[in-house]
Amino acid sequence: MLSDDDTFQPLSDADLIMSVAASKPWSPPSIDDVMMWGKHKGLTYRAMAARDPGYARWAASKIAGLRGQLSAEALALHLGVTE
């Protein structure tokens, strides 16, 4: 219970992410994960690639690591590229 001295403090983005992450079992990253960065923050990688393939292409070529890899995978799926 809150006392008269307590005030509501909204969670920061980092605290919110950690609370959500703690409530879900671990699973490998996928293109259905929600992007927590960039101008398409809040969309899944799959939705971002479908909505803005040019941005997915840019992210795949310019952003190192997992974010770039997931962007590339989502773009490939959107374009129908198969191995």
PDB file with SEQRES, HELIX, SHEET and CRYST1 records, atoms N, CA, C and O in Angstrom:
SEQRES   1 A   83  MET LEU SER ASP ASP ASP THR PHE GLN PRO LEU SER ASP          
SEQRES   2 A   83  ALA ASP LEU ILE MET SER VAL ALA ALA SER LYS PRO TRP          
SEQRES   3 A   83  SER PRO PRO SER ILE ASP ASP VAL MET MET TRP GLY LYS          
SEQRES   4 A   83  HIS LYS GLY LEU THR TYR ARG ALA MET ALA ALA ARG ASP          
SEQRES   5 A   83  PRO GLY TYR ALA ARG TRP ALA ALA SER LYS ILE ALA GLY          
SEQRES   6 A   83  LEU ARG GLY GLN LEU SER ALA GLU ALA LEU ALA LEU HIS          
SEQRES   7 A   83  LEU GLY VAL THR GLU                                          
HELIX    1 AA1 ASP A   13  SER A   23  1                                  11    
HELIX    2 AA2 TYR A   45  ARG A   51  1                                   7    
HELIX    3 AA3 PRO A   53  LYS A   62  1                                  10    
HELIX    4 AA4 LEU A   66  LEU A   79  1                                  14    
CRYST1    1.000    1.000    1.000  90.00  90.00  90.00 P 1           1          
ATOM      1  N   MET A   1       0.840  -1.167   0.000  1.00  0.00           N  
ATOM      2  CA  MET A   1       0.000   0.000   0.000  1.00  0.00           C  
ATOM      3  C   MET A   1       0.893   1.241   0.000  1.00  0.00           C  
ATOM      4  O   MET A   1       1.942   1.267   0.644  1.00  0.00           O  
ATOM      5  N   LEU A   2       0.462   2.258  -0.726  1.00  0.00           N  
ATOM      6  CA  LEU A   2       1.232   3.493  -0.792  1.00  0.00           C  
ATOM      7  C   LEU A   2       0.898   4.390   0.395  1.00  0.00           C  
ATOM      8  O   LEU A   2      -0.258   4.501   0.803  1.00  0.00           O  
ATOM      9  N   SER A   3       1.910   5.013   0.927  1.00  0.00           N  
ATOM     10  CA  SER A   3       1.675   6.002   1.977  1.00  0.00           C  
ATOM     11  C   SER A   3       1.504   7.368   1.314  1.00  0.00           C  
ATOM     12  O   SER A   3       1.646   7.487   0.097  1.00  0.00           O  
ATOM     13  N   ASP A   4       1.209   8.372   2.085  1.00  0.00           N  
ATOM     14  CA  ASP A   4       1.039   9.723   1.548  1.00  0.00           C  
ATOM     15  C   ASP A   4       2.327  10.242   0.924  1.00  0.00           C  
ATOM     16  O   ASP A   4       2.279  11.106   0.049  1.00  0.00           O  
ATOM     17  N   ASP A   5       3.469   9.735   1.352  1.00  0.00           N  
ATOM     18  CA  ASP A   5       4.750  10.208   0.834  1.00  0.00           C  
ATOM     19  C   ASP A   5       5.155   9.515  -0.470  1.00  0.00           C  
ATOM     20  O   ASP A   5       6.042   9.993  -1.178  1.00  0.00           O  
ATOM     21  N   ASP A   6       4.509   8.393  -0.787  1.00  0.00           N  
ATOM     22  CA  ASP A   6       4.871   7.648  -1.988  1.00  0.00           C  
ATOM     23  C   ASP A   6       4.222   8.278  -3.218  1.00  0.00           C  
ATOM     24  O   ASP A   6       3.076   8.727  -3.170  1.00  0.00           O  
ATOM     25  N   THR A   7       4.964   8.305  -4.307  1.00  0.00           N  
ATOM     26  CA  THR A   7       4.418   8.787  -5.572  1.00  0.00           C  
ATOM     27  C   THR A   7       4.617   7.704  -6.614  1.00  0.00           C  
ATOM     28  O   THR A   7       5.523   6.878  -6.504  1.00  0.00           O  
ATOM     29  N   PHE A   8       3.783   7.713  -7.603  1.00  0.00           N  
ATOM     30  CA  PHE A   8       3.882   6.738  -8.682  1.00  0.00           C  
ATOM     31  C   PHE A   8       5.094   7.060  -9.541  1.00  0.00           C  
ATOM     32  O   PHE A   8       5.261   8.197  -9.982  1.00  0.00           O  
ATOM     33  N   GLN A   9       5.934   6.072  -9.777  1.00  0.00           N  
ATOM     34  CA  GLN A   9       7.097   6.217 -10.635  1.00  0.00           C  
ATOM     35  C   GLN A   9       6.968   5.227 -11.787  1.00  0.00           C  
ATOM     36  O   GLN A   9       7.061   4.018 -11.573  1.00  0.00           O  
ATOM     37  N   PRO A  10       6.756   5.723 -13.010  1.00  0.00           N  
ATOM     38  CA  PRO A  10       6.638   4.783 -14.127  1.00  0.00           C  
ATOM     39  C   PRO A  10       7.951   4.043 -14.346  1.00  0.00           C  
ATOM     40  O   PRO A  10       9.026   4.555 -14.034  1.00  0.00           O  
ATOM     41  N   LEU A  11       7.849   2.830 -14.887  1.00  0.00           N  
ATOM     42  CA  LEU A  11       9.047   2.046 -15.179  1.00  0.00           C  
ATOM     43  C   LEU A  11       9.797   2.652 -16.354  1.00  0.00           C  
ATOM     44  O   LEU A  11       9.196   3.145 -17.308  1.00  0.00           O  
ATOM     45  N   SER A  12      11.112   2.606 -16.267  1.00  0.00           N  
ATOM     46  CA  SER A  12      11.918   3.016 -17.414  1.00  0.00           C  
ATOM     47  C   SER A  12      11.820   1.917 -18.466  1.00  0.00           C  
ATOM     48  O   SER A  12      11.373   0.810 -18.162  1.00  0.00           O  
ATOM     49  N   ASP A  13      12.233   2.211 -19.706  1.00  0.00           N  
ATOM     50  CA  ASP A  13      12.230   1.187 -20.759  1.00  0.00           C  
ATOM     51  C   ASP A  13      13.035  -0.035 -20.333  1.00  0.00           C  
ATOM     52  O   ASP A  13      12.609  -1.169 -20.549  1.00  0.00           O  
ATOM     53  N   ALA A  14      14.197   0.196 -19.731  1.00  0.00           N  
ATOM     54  CA  ALA A  14      15.050  -0.923 -19.317  1.00  0.00           C  
ATOM     55  C   ALA A  14      14.371  -1.767 -18.243  1.00  0.00           C  
ATOM     56  O   ALA A  14      14.420  -2.996 -18.301  1.00  0.00           O  
ATOM     57  N   ASP A  15      13.738  -1.124 -17.265  1.00  0.00           N  
ATOM     58  CA  ASP A  15      13.038  -1.866 -16.213  1.00  0.00           C  
ATOM     59  C   ASP A  15      11.857  -2.648 -16.783  1.00  0.00           C  
ATOM     60  O   ASP A  15      11.597  -3.777 -16.365  1.00  0.00           O  
ATOM     61  N   LEU A  16      11.146  -2.053 -17.731  1.00  0.00           N  
ATOM     62  CA  LEU A  16      10.017  -2.729 -18.354  1.00  0.00           C  
ATOM     63  C   LEU A  16      10.481  -3.945 -19.142  1.00  0.00           C  
ATOM     64  O   LEU A  16       9.872  -5.012 -19.054  1.00  0.00           O  
ATOM     65  N   ILE A  17      11.542  -3.794 -19.903  1.00  0.00           N  
ATOM     66  CA  ILE A  17      12.095  -4.909 -20.681  1.00  0.00           C  
ATOM     67  C   ILE A  17      12.519  -6.033 -19.752  1.00  0.00           C  
ATOM     68  O   ILE A  17      12.229  -7.200 -20.016  1.00  0.00           O  
ATOM     69  N   MET A  18      13.202  -5.695 -18.671  1.00  0.00           N  
ATOM     70  CA  MET A  18      13.671  -6.716 -17.730  1.00  0.00           C  
ATOM     71  C   MET A  18      12.501  -7.423 -17.056  1.00  0.00           C  
ATOM     72  O   MET A  18      12.567  -8.632 -16.834  1.00  0.00           O  
ATOM     73  N   SER A  19      11.436  -6.704 -16.726  1.00  0.00           N  
ATOM     74  CA  SER A  19      10.292  -7.337 -16.071  1.00  0.00           C  
ATOM     75  C   SER A  19       9.572  -8.275 -17.035  1.00  0.00           C  
ATOM     76  O   SER A  19       9.117  -9.345 -16.630  1.00  0.00           O  
ATOM     77  N   VAL A  20       9.464  -7.891 -18.294  1.00  0.00           N  
ATOM     78  CA  VAL A  20       8.848  -8.764 -19.300  1.00  0.00           C  
ATOM     79  C   VAL A  20       9.736  -9.970 -19.548  1.00  0.00           C  
ATOM     80  O   VAL A  20       9.256 -11.101 -19.614  1.00  0.00           O  
ATOM     81  N   ALA A  21      11.029  -9.726 -19.684  1.00  0.00           N  
ATOM     82  CA  ALA A  21      11.975 -10.823 -19.937  1.00  0.00           C  
ATOM     83  C   ALA A  21      11.968 -11.825 -18.796  1.00  0.00           C  
ATOM     84  O   ALA A  21      12.081 -13.028 -19.030  1.00  0.00           O  
ATOM     85  N   ALA A  22      11.840 -11.352 -17.575  1.00  0.00           N  
ATOM     86  CA  ALA A  22      11.846 -12.247 -16.420  1.00  0.00           C  
ATOM     87  C   ALA A  22      10.577 -13.096 -16.359  1.00  0.00           C  
ATOM     88  O   ALA A  22      10.577 -14.167 -15.751  1.00  0.00           O  
ATOM     89  N   SER A  23       9.501 -12.631 -16.982  1.00  0.00           N  
ATOM     90  CA  SER A  23       8.245 -13.357 -16.910  1.00  0.00           C  
ATOM     91  C   SER A  23       8.095 -14.395 -18.015  1.00  0.00           C  
ATOM     92  O   SER A  23       7.171 -15.207 -17.971  1.00  0.00           O  
ATOM     93  N   LYS A  24       8.981 -14.383 -19.000  1.00  0.00           N  
ATOM     94  CA  LYS A  24       8.896 -15.322 -20.110  1.00  0.00           C  
ATOM     95  C   LYS A  24      10.083 -16.277 -20.090  1.00  0.00           C  
ATOM     96  O   LYS A  24      11.196 -15.875 -19.750  1.00  0.00           O  
ATOM     97  N   PRO A  25       9.856 -17.533 -20.449  1.00  0.00           N  
ATOM     98  CA  PRO A  25      10.992 -18.451 -20.552  1.00  0.00           C  
ATOM     99  C   PRO A  25      11.882 -18.043 -21.717  1.00  0.00           C  
ATOM    100  O   PRO A  25      11.417 -17.432 -22.679  1.00  0.00           O  
ATOM    101  N   TRP A  26      13.157 -18.383 -21.628  1.00  0.00           N  
ATOM    102  CA  TRP A  26      14.096 -18.021 -22.683  1.00  0.00           C  
ATOM    103  C   TRP A  26      13.772 -18.781 -23.950  1.00  0.00           C  
ATOM    104  O   TRP A  26      13.441 -19.966 -23.914  1.00  0.00           O  
ATOM    105  N   SER A  27      13.870 -18.094 -25.061  1.00  0.00           N  
ATOM    106  CA  SER A  27      13.756 -18.735 -26.367  1.00  0.00           C  
ATOM    107  C   SER A  27      14.776 -18.066 -27.275  1.00  0.00           C  
ATOM    108  O   SER A  27      15.143 -16.913 -27.050  1.00  0.00           O  
ATOM    109  N   PRO A  28      15.234 -18.773 -28.294  1.00  0.00           N  
ATOM    110  CA  PRO A  28      16.228 -18.181 -29.180  1.00  0.00           C  
ATOM    111  C   PRO A  28      15.639 -16.969 -29.900  1.00  0.00           C  
ATOM    112  O   PRO A  28      14.437 -16.931 -30.163  1.00  0.00           O  
ATOM    113  N   PRO A  29      16.466 -15.988 -30.217  1.00  0.00           N  
ATOM    114  CA  PRO A  29      15.972 -14.813 -30.936  1.00  0.00           C  
ATOM    115  C   PRO A  29      15.354 -15.219 -32.274  1.00  0.00           C  
ATOM    116  O   PRO A  29      15.815 -16.155 -32.927  1.00  0.00           O  
ATOM    117  N   SER A  30      14.309 -14.501 -32.665  1.00  0.00           N  
ATOM    118  CA  SER A  30      13.662 -14.788 -33.940  1.00  0.00           C  
ATOM    119  C   SER A  30      13.143 -13.505 -34.563  1.00  0.00           C  
ATOM    120  O   SER A  30      13.117 -12.452 -33.927  1.00  0.00           O  
ATOM    121  N   ILE A  31      12.731 -13.612 -35.819  1.00  0.00           N  
ATOM    122  CA  ILE A  31      12.203 -12.444 -36.515  1.00  0.00           C  
ATOM    123  C   ILE A  31      10.833 -12.040 -35.979  1.00  0.00           C  
ATOM    124  O   ILE A  31      10.295 -11.005 -36.374  1.00  0.00           O  
ATOM    125  N   ASP A  32      10.269 -12.837 -35.091  1.00  0.00           N  
ATOM    126  CA  ASP A  32       8.998 -12.484 -34.460  1.00  0.00           C  
ATOM    127  C   ASP A  32       9.187 -11.777 -33.120  1.00  0.00           C  
ATOM    128  O   ASP A  32       8.218 -11.500 -32.414  1.00  0.00           O  
ATOM    129  N   ASP A  33      10.449 -11.487 -32.773  1.00  0.00           N  
ATOM    130  CA  ASP A  33      10.739 -10.685 -31.582  1.00  0.00           C  
ATOM    131  C   ASP A  33      10.432  -9.224 -31.888  1.00  0.00           C  
ATOM    132  O   ASP A  33      10.585  -8.773 -33.024  1.00  0.00           O  
ATOM    133  N   VAL A  34      10.005  -8.499 -30.881  1.00  0.00           N  
ATOM    134  CA  VAL A  34       9.710  -7.073 -31.030  1.00  0.00           C  
ATOM    135  C   VAL A  34      11.015  -6.280 -31.018  1.00  0.00           C  
ATOM    136  O   VAL A  34      11.887  -6.490 -30.175  1.00  0.00           O  
ATOM    137  N   MET A  35      11.119  -5.378 -31.965  1.00  0.00           N  
ATOM    138  CA  MET A  35      12.298  -4.504 -32.042  1.00  0.00           C  
ATOM    139  C   MET A  35      12.209  -3.467 -30.933  1.00  0.00           C  
ATOM    140  O   MET A  35      11.168  -2.838 -30.744  1.00  0.00           O  
ATOM    141  N   MET A  36      13.290  -3.293 -30.209  1.00  0.00           N  
ATOM    142  CA  MET A  36      13.323  -2.312 -29.125  1.00  0.00           C  
ATOM    143  C   MET A  36      14.265  -1.161 -29.486  1.00  0.00           C  
ATOM    144  O   MET A  36      14.829  -0.517 -28.602  1.00  0.00           O  
ATOM    145  N   TRP A  37      14.433  -0.903 -30.787  1.00  0.00           N  
ATOM    146  CA  TRP A  37      15.370   0.108 -31.257  1.00  0.00           C  
ATOM    147  C   TRP A  37      14.882   0.627 -32.616  1.00  0.00           C  
ATOM    148  O   TRP A  37      14.047   0.003 -33.271  1.00  0.00           O  
ATOM    149  N   GLY A  38      15.410   1.755 -33.014  1.00  0.00           N  
ATOM    150  CA  GLY A  38      15.177   2.281 -34.355  1.00  0.00           C  
ATOM    151  C   GLY A  38      13.804   2.887 -34.562  1.00  0.00           C  
ATOM    152  O   GLY A  38      12.977   2.944 -33.652  1.00  0.00           O  
ATOM    153  N   LYS A  39      13.588   3.341 -35.793  1.00  0.00           N  
ATOM    154  CA  LYS A  39      12.344   4.041 -36.096  1.00  0.00           C  
ATOM    155  C   LYS A  39      11.129   3.112 -36.142  1.00  0.00           C  
ATOM    156  O   LYS A  39       9.991   3.582 -36.134  1.00  0.00           O  
ATOM    157  N   HIS A  40      11.361   1.806 -36.189  1.00  0.00           N  
ATOM    158  CA  HIS A  40      10.268   0.837 -36.192  1.00  0.00           C  
ATOM    159  C   HIS A  40      10.138   0.130 -34.841  1.00  0.00           C  
ATOM    160  O   HIS A  40       9.600  -0.974 -34.759  1.00  0.00           O  
ATOM    161  N   LYS A  41      10.634   0.773 -33.792  1.00  0.00           N  
ATOM    162  CA  LYS A  41      10.545   0.236 -32.429  1.00  0.00           C  
ATOM    163  C   LYS A  41       9.092  -0.135 -32.134  1.00  0.00           C  
ATOM    164  O   LYS A  41       8.175   0.649 -32.380  1.00  0.00           O  
ATOM    165  N   GLY A  42       8.899  -1.334 -31.606  1.00  0.00           N  
ATOM    166  CA  GLY A  42       7.555  -1.794 -31.276  1.00  0.00           C  
ATOM    167  C   GLY A  42       6.996  -2.798 -32.279  1.00  0.00           C  
ATOM    168  O   GLY A  42       6.046  -3.518 -31.972  1.00  0.00           O  
ATOM    169  N   LEU A  43       7.579  -2.850 -33.475  1.00  0.00           N  
ATOM    170  CA  LEU A  43       7.173  -3.848 -34.462  1.00  0.00           C  
ATOM    171  C   LEU A  43       8.062  -5.077 -34.344  1.00  0.00           C  
ATOM    172  O   LEU A  43       9.162  -5.006 -33.797  1.00  0.00           O  
ATOM    173  N   THR A  44       7.588  -6.191 -34.853  1.00  0.00           N  
ATOM    174  CA  THR A  44       8.469  -7.345 -34.961  1.00  0.00           C  
ATOM    175  C   THR A  44       9.376  -7.131 -36.173  1.00  0.00           C  
ATOM    176  O   THR A  44       9.083  -6.309 -37.042  1.00  0.00           O  
ATOM    177  N   TYR A  45      10.466  -7.870 -36.221  1.00  0.00           N  
ATOM    178  CA  TYR A  45      11.359  -7.775 -37.381  1.00  0.00           C  
ATOM    179  C   TYR A  45      10.595  -8.152 -38.649  1.00  0.00           C  
ATOM    180  O   TYR A  45      10.792  -7.540 -39.699  1.00  0.00           O  
ATOM    181  N   ARG A  46       9.726  -9.156 -38.554  1.00  0.00           N  
ATOM    182  CA  ARG A  46       8.937  -9.598 -39.701  1.00  0.00           C  
ATOM    183  C   ARG A  46       8.045  -8.457 -40.211  1.00  0.00           C  
ATOM    184  O   ARG A  46       7.990  -8.202 -41.414  1.00  0.00           O  
ATOM    185  N   ALA A  47       7.353  -7.779 -39.301  1.00  0.00           N  
ATOM    186  CA  ALA A  47       6.470  -6.676 -39.688  1.00  0.00           C  
ATOM    187  C   ALA A  47       7.271  -5.504 -40.246  1.00  0.00           C  
ATOM    188  O   ALA A  47       6.842  -4.857 -41.201  1.00  0.00           O  
ATOM    189  N   MET A  48       8.426  -5.232 -39.659  1.00  0.00           N  
ATOM    190  CA  MET A  48       9.275  -4.146 -40.152  1.00  0.00           C  
ATOM    191  C   MET A  48       9.708  -4.405 -41.585  1.00  0.00           C  
ATOM    192  O   MET A  48       9.672  -3.495 -42.413  1.00  0.00           O  
ATOM    193  N   ALA A  49      10.118  -5.639 -41.894  1.00  0.00           N  
ATOM    194  CA  ALA A  49      10.576  -5.970 -43.240  1.00  0.00           C  
ATOM    195  C   ALA A  49       9.431  -5.871 -44.248  1.00  0.00           C  
ATOM    196  O   ALA A  49       9.639  -5.436 -45.381  1.00  0.00           O  
ATOM    197  N   ALA A  50       8.239  -6.267 -43.846  1.00  0.00           N  
ATOM    198  CA  ALA A  50       7.083  -6.186 -44.741  1.00  0.00           C  
ATOM    199  C   ALA A  50       6.669  -4.740 -44.970  1.00  0.00           C  
ATOM    200  O   ALA A  50       6.274  -4.371 -46.077  1.00  0.00           O  
ATOM    201  N   ARG A  51       6.758  -3.926 -43.935  1.00  0.00           N  
ATOM    202  CA  ARG A  51       6.330  -2.530 -44.018  1.00  0.00           C  
ATOM    203  C   ARG A  51       7.369  -1.646 -44.696  1.00  0.00           C  
ATOM    204  O   ARG A  51       7.016  -0.714 -45.418  1.00  0.00           O  
ATOM    205  N   ASP A  52       8.641  -1.929 -44.470  1.00  0.00           N  
ATOM    206  CA  ASP A  52       9.711  -1.055 -44.965  1.00  0.00           C  
ATOM    207  C   ASP A  52      10.933  -1.888 -45.368  1.00  0.00           C  
ATOM    208  O   ASP A  52      11.932  -1.905 -44.648  1.00  0.00           O  
ATOM    209  N   PRO A  53      10.862  -2.581 -46.519  1.00  0.00           N  
ATOM    210  CA  PRO A  53      11.972  -3.441 -46.931  1.00  0.00           C  
ATOM    211  C   PRO A  53      13.289  -2.679 -47.099  1.00  0.00           C  
ATOM    212  O   PRO A  53      14.359  -3.246 -46.876  1.00  0.00           O  
ATOM    213  N   GLY A  54      13.226  -1.424 -47.484  1.00  0.00           N  
ATOM    214  CA  GLY A  54      14.444  -0.619 -47.632  1.00  0.00           C  
ATOM    215  C   GLY A  54      15.158  -0.432 -46.303  1.00  0.00           C  
ATOM    216  O   GLY A  54      16.386  -0.490 -46.241  1.00  0.00           O  
ATOM    217  N   TYR A  55      14.400  -0.211 -45.251  1.00  0.00           N  
ATOM    218  CA  TYR A  55      14.996  -0.068 -43.930  1.00  0.00           C  
ATOM    219  C   TYR A  55      15.584  -1.393 -43.474  1.00  0.00           C  
ATOM    220  O   TYR A  55      16.664  -1.425 -42.885  1.00  0.00           O  
ATOM    221  N   ALA A  56      14.874  -2.493 -43.743  1.00  0.00           N  
ATOM    222  CA  ALA A  56      15.391  -3.818 -43.377  1.00  0.00           C  
ATOM    223  C   ALA A  56      16.703  -4.083 -44.105  1.00  0.00           C  
ATOM    224  O   ALA A  56      17.641  -4.624 -43.519  1.00  0.00           O  
ATOM    225  N   ARG A  57      16.774  -3.705 -45.379  1.00  0.00           N  
ATOM    226  CA  ARG A  57      18.004  -3.876 -46.163  1.00  0.00           C  
ATOM    227  C   ARG A  57      19.136  -3.035 -45.554  1.00  0.00           C  
ATOM    228  O   ARG A  57      20.266  -3.503 -45.421  1.00  0.00           O  
ATOM    229  N   TRP A  58      18.816  -1.798 -45.191  1.00  0.00           N  
ATOM    230  CA  TRP A  58      19.826  -0.923 -44.581  1.00  0.00           C  
ATOM    231  C   TRP A  58      20.306  -1.520 -43.259  1.00  0.00           C  
ATOM    232  O   TRP A  58      21.510  -1.610 -43.017  1.00  0.00           O  
ATOM    233  N   ALA A  59      19.365  -1.928 -42.402  1.00  0.00           N  
ATOM    234  CA  ALA A  59      19.732  -2.480 -41.094  1.00  0.00           C  
ATOM    235  C   ALA A  59      20.566  -3.746 -41.248  1.00  0.00           C  
ATOM    236  O   ALA A  59      21.520  -3.960 -40.499  1.00  0.00           O  
ATOM    237  N   ALA A  60      20.212  -4.577 -42.207  1.00  0.00           N  
ATOM    238  CA  ALA A  60      20.949  -5.827 -42.427  1.00  0.00           C  
ATOM    239  C   ALA A  60      22.382  -5.565 -42.860  1.00  0.00           C  
ATOM    240  O   ALA A  60      23.285  -6.333 -42.528  1.00  0.00           O  
ATOM    241  N   SER A  61      22.595  -4.480 -43.601  1.00  0.00           N  
ATOM    242  CA  SER A  61      23.939  -4.214 -44.117  1.00  0.00           C  
ATOM    243  C   SER A  61      24.773  -3.295 -43.226  1.00  0.00           C  
ATOM    244  O   SER A  61      26.001  -3.304 -43.315  1.00  0.00           O  
ATOM    245  N   LYS A  62      24.137  -2.515 -42.380  1.00  0.00           N  
ATOM    246  CA  LYS A  62      24.867  -1.508 -41.598  1.00  0.00           C  
ATOM    247  C   LYS A  62      24.947  -1.787 -40.103  1.00  0.00           C  
ATOM    248  O   LYS A  62      25.820  -1.243 -39.428  1.00  0.00           O  
ATOM    249  N   ILE A  63      24.066  -2.614 -39.573  1.00  0.00           N  
ATOM    250  CA  ILE A  63      24.038  -2.853 -38.129  1.00  0.00           C  
ATOM    251  C   ILE A  63      24.632  -4.228 -37.846  1.00  0.00           C  
ATOM    252  O   ILE A  63      24.148  -5.250 -38.332  1.00  0.00           O  
ATOM    253  N   ALA A  64      25.678  -4.222 -37.058  1.00  0.00           N  
ATOM    254  CA  ALA A  64      26.367  -5.476 -36.731  1.00  0.00           C  
ATOM    255  C   ALA A  64      25.591  -6.256 -35.680  1.00  0.00           C  
ATOM    256  O   ALA A  64      24.777  -5.700 -34.943  1.00  0.00           O  
ATOM    257  N   GLY A  65      25.855  -7.531 -35.629  1.00  0.00           N  
ATOM    258  CA  GLY A  65      25.320  -8.369 -34.563  1.00  0.00           C  
ATOM    259  C   GLY A  65      23.923  -8.881 -34.830  1.00  0.00           C  
ATOM    260  O   GLY A  65      23.471  -8.959 -35.973  1.00  0.00           O  
ATOM    261  N   LEU A  66      23.252  -9.226 -33.751  1.00  0.00           N  
ATOM    262  CA  LEU A  66      21.958  -9.889 -33.819  1.00  0.00           C  
ATOM    263  C   LEU A  66      20.892  -9.035 -34.498  1.00  0.00           C  
ATOM    264  O   LEU A  66      20.086  -9.559 -35.267  1.00  0.00           O  
ATOM    265  N   ARG A  67      20.873  -7.741 -34.232  1.00  0.00           N  
ATOM    266  CA  ARG A  67      19.848  -6.893 -34.838  1.00  0.00           C  
ATOM    267  C   ARG A  67      19.967  -6.886 -36.358  1.00  0.00           C  
ATOM    268  O   ARG A  67      18.954  -6.961 -37.054  1.00  0.00           O  
ATOM    269  N   GLY A  68      21.176  -6.797 -36.877  1.00  0.00           N  
ATOM    270  CA  GLY A  68      21.373  -6.849 -38.316  1.00  0.00           C  
ATOM    271  C   GLY A  68      21.027  -8.209 -38.894  1.00  0.00           C  
ATOM    272  O   GLY A  68      20.434  -8.304 -39.969  1.00  0.00           O  
ATOM    273  N   GLN A  69      21.396  -9.256 -38.180  1.00  0.00           N  
ATOM    274  CA  GLN A  69      21.103 -10.621 -38.640  1.00  0.00           C  
ATOM    275  C   GLN A  69      19.597 -10.866 -38.711  1.00  0.00           C  
ATOM    276  O   GLN A  69      19.101 -11.413 -39.696  1.00  0.00           O  
ATOM    277  N   LEU A  70      18.868 -10.460 -37.666  1.00  0.00           N  
ATOM    278  CA  LEU A  70      17.417 -10.648 -37.667  1.00  0.00           C  
ATOM    279  C   LEU A  70      16.758  -9.811 -38.758  1.00  0.00           C  
ATOM    280  O   LEU A  70      15.779 -10.247 -39.364  1.00  0.00           O  
ATOM    281  N   SER A  71      17.282  -8.615 -39.014  1.00  0.00           N  
ATOM    282  CA  SER A  71      16.756  -7.782 -40.100  1.00  0.00           C  
ATOM    283  C   SER A  71      16.960  -8.481 -41.437  1.00  0.00           C  
ATOM    284  O   SER A  71      16.063  -8.487 -42.280  1.00  0.00           O  
ATOM    285  N   ALA A  72      18.141  -9.072 -41.636  1.00  0.00           N  
ATOM    286  CA  ALA A  72      18.440  -9.788 -42.883  1.00  0.00           C  
ATOM    287  C   ALA A  72      17.521 -10.998 -43.048  1.00  0.00           C  
ATOM    288  O   ALA A  72      17.002 -11.237 -44.138  1.00  0.00           O  
ATOM    289  N   GLU A  73      17.319 -11.753 -41.984  1.00  0.00           N  
ATOM    290  CA  GLU A  73      16.443 -12.926 -42.052  1.00  0.00           C  
ATOM    291  C   GLU A  73      15.004 -12.531 -42.375  1.00  0.00           C  
ATOM    292  O   GLU A  73      14.346 -13.182 -43.186  1.00  0.00           O  
ATOM    293  N   ALA A  74      14.519 -11.472 -41.743  1.00  0.00           N  
ATOM    294  CA  ALA A  74      13.153 -11.014 -42.002  1.00  0.00           C  
ATOM    295  C   ALA A  74      13.012 -10.522 -43.440  1.00  0.00           C  
ATOM    296  O   ALA A  74      12.005 -10.798 -44.093  1.00  0.00           O  
ATOM    297  N   LEU A  75      13.999  -9.804 -43.932  1.00  0.00           N  
ATOM    298  CA  LEU A  75      13.963  -9.311 -45.309  1.00  0.00           C  
ATOM    299  C   LEU A  75      13.976 -10.479 -46.292  1.00  0.00           C  
ATOM    300  O   LEU A  75      13.212 -10.487 -47.257  1.00  0.00           O  
ATOM    301  N   ALA A  76      14.839 -11.463 -46.051  1.00  0.00           N  
ATOM    302  CA  ALA A  76      14.916 -12.629 -46.943  1.00  0.00           C  
ATOM    303  C   ALA A  76      13.564 -13.347 -46.990  1.00  0.00           C  
ATOM    304  O   ALA A  76      13.112 -13.739 -48.066  1.00  0.00           O  
ATOM    305  N   LEU A  77      12.924 -13.522 -45.851  1.00  0.00           N  
ATOM    306  CA  LEU A  77      11.623 -14.173 -45.808  1.00  0.00           C  
ATOM    307  C   LEU A  77      10.598 -13.350 -46.571  1.00  0.00           C  
ATOM    308  O   LEU A  77       9.801 -13.889 -47.339  1.00  0.00           O  
ATOM    309  N   HIS A  78      10.623 -12.035 -46.351  1.00  0.00           N  
ATOM    310  CA  HIS A  78       9.675 -11.151 -47.030  1.00  0.00           C  
ATOM    311  C   HIS A  78       9.848 -11.212 -48.551  1.00  0.00           C  
ATOM    312  O   HIS A  78       8.867 -11.182 -49.293  1.00  0.00           O  
ATOM    313  N   LEU A  79      11.084 -11.297 -49.002  1.00  0.00           N  
ATOM    314  CA  LEU A  79      11.373 -11.331 -50.441  1.00  0.00           C  
ATOM    315  C   LEU A  79      11.234 -12.728 -51.040  1.00  0.00           C  
ATOM    316  O   LEU A  79      11.326 -12.891 -52.257  1.00  0.00           O  
ATOM    317  N   GLY A  80      11.016 -13.727 -50.201  1.00  0.00           N  
ATOM    318  CA  GLY A  80      10.860 -15.090 -50.693  1.00  0.00           C  
ATOM    319  C   GLY A  80      12.151 -15.787 -51.036  1.00  0.00           C  
ATOM    320  O   GLY A  80      12.158 -16.750 -51.803  1.00  0.00           O  
ATOM    321  N   VAL A  81      13.252 -15.306 -50.471  1.00  0.00           N  
ATOM    322  CA  VAL A  81      14.550 -15.920 -50.722  1.00  0.00           C  
ATOM    323  C   VAL A  81      14.656 -17.185 -49.882  1.00  0.00           C  
ATOM    324  O   VAL A  81      14.427 -17.154 -48.673  1.00  0.00           O  
ATOM    325  N   THR A  82      15.003 -18.292 -50.520  1.00  0.00           N  
ATOM    326  CA  THR A  82      15.195 -19.544 -49.789  1.00  0.00           C  
ATOM    327  C   THR A  82      16.603 -20.037 -50.015  1.00  0.00           C  
ATOM    328  O   THR A  82      17.260 -19.656 -50.984  1.00  0.00           O  
ATOM    329  N   GLU A  83      17.059 -20.879 -49.124  1.00  0.00           N  
ATOM    330  CA  GLU A  83      18.420 -21.410 -49.217  1.00  0.00           C  
ATOM    331  C   GLU A  83      18.499 -22.495 -50.253  1.00  0.00           C  
ATOM    332  O   GLU A  83      19.570 -23.062 -50.472  1.00  0.00           O  
TER     333      GLU A  83                                                      
END                                                                             
